[in-house]
Amino acid sequence: MVKDIRWIQRFQNYKKALSQLQQGVDLLMERELSNLEKQGII
């Protein structure tokens, strides 16, 4: 039986994206972001 791991991969990618977003929010709380950083958020 072939195990469908697509949902696992999607969930891992979701957790990675959420972690990166949290890092951005943490940085924003520490200091004001540059214009380039603000554009990267969009």
C-alpha positions as CSV (number, residue, x, y, z in Angstrom):
1,M,0.0,0.0,0.0
2,V,1.4,3.4,-1.1
3,K,1.1,5.9,1.7
4,D,-0.2,9.3,0.6
5,I,2.2,11.8,2.1
6,R,1.1,14.9,0.3
7,W,-0.9,16.2,3.3
8,I,2.2,15.7,5.4
9,Q,4.3,17.7,3.0
10,R,1.7,20.4,2.8
11,F,1.5,20.6,6.6
12,Q,5.3,20.8,6.8
13,N,5.3,23.7,4.3
14,Y,2.5,25.4,6.2
15,K,4.5,25.2,9.5
16,K,7.6,26.5,7.7
17,A,5.7,29.5,6.3
18,L,4.1,30.2,9.7
19,S,7.5,30.1,11.4
20,Q,8.9,32.6,8.8
21,L,5.9,34.9,9.4
22,Q,6.5,34.7,13.1
23,Q,10.1,35.7,12.6
24,G,9.0,38.7,10.6
25,V,6.5,39.7,13.3
26,D,9.2,39.3,16.0
27,L,11.5,41.5,14.0
28,L,8.8,44.1,13.5
29,M,8.3,44.2,17.3
30,E,12.0,44.8,17.8
31,R,12.5,47.6,15.3
32,E,11.0,49.5,12.4
33,L,11.3,47.6,9.1
34,S,13.1,49.2,6.2
35,N,11.1,49.9,3.0
36,L,12.6,46.9,1.3
37,E,11.6,44.7,4.2
38,K,8.1,46.1,4.1
39,Q,7.8,45.4,0.4
40,G,8.9,41.8,1.1
41,I,6.0,41.4,3.5
42,I,3.5,42.1,0.7
